[in-house]
Amino acid sequence: MVDVSNLSREAALRIALAARALPEIGVGTLLDILHRRIQGELSEESLQTITVTDLKTGFASVDGEEDGEDIGIGLPALKEAVRILWGESDAEDLPEPQRDAPPLPGSIRVAISSNSAEALNGHFGSCLRYLIYDVSTAESRLVDVRSALEADFSDDRNAFRANLIRDCQVLYVVSVGGPAAAKVIRAGVYPIKKIDGGEAADILAELQRVMAGSPPPWLAKILGVDAEARVRFTRSAETA
């Protein structure tokens, strides 16, 4: 295993994102190839020396394809990976989070697993980022955007991700496995699967309607509704 203890955060993010641009290539494999192709430390500067030929030859060596012509990775993917390693990935059009804004009265904090834009379109264990919102019945506010790429360098990726959203009460995901969901719950976060995903604004608007109406017991507890009222919500649901 390549030592990444001295890897800068920016270099680590580039490598993790580049690995995602390459079909079925893990971060560990890419790290090994970069380590063999770059003399000295992996850094933002040294990553800019990597070429498409370097990656093609490196992957061919791993697969035993000496000519590099049958490695199963297309040229567009290799070019995109090199572009990312060079630090030329496009910035996404996300609104600026209101990180210093005071909490909304009566709000809860919600994380949304996302791969692009302001959308729920990511799996818990592989999404690029978590969009963090403060949500009240009257308003929702984007307060942070947290990259999850560094999780790929962690010994326990799911625990790393759960800790990343530990200050949230609710998590929306397209999918999450049982062991990962257990770690999310242990972090005090309630996971909700919506396999079809959707725009964050629509997801949060639906949550706001539930908050303002008769929330289920788990949500009522988060909102601070007393136990007697939570029983009434449950009975109302049973007789509806």
Secondary structure, DSSP 8 states (H G I E B T S, - for coil): ----TT--HHHHHHHHHHHHTSTT--HHHHHHHHHHHSSS---HHHHTT--HHHHHHHHHHHHT-TTSS-SS--HHHHHHHHHHHTT-----------TTS---TT-EEEEEEESSTTEE---TTT-SEEEEEEE-SS-EEEEEEEE-GGGGGSSSHHHHHHHHTTT-SEEEES---HHHHHHHHHTT-EEEE-TT-EEHHHHHHHHHHHHHS---HHHHHHHT--HHHHHHHHHHHHH-
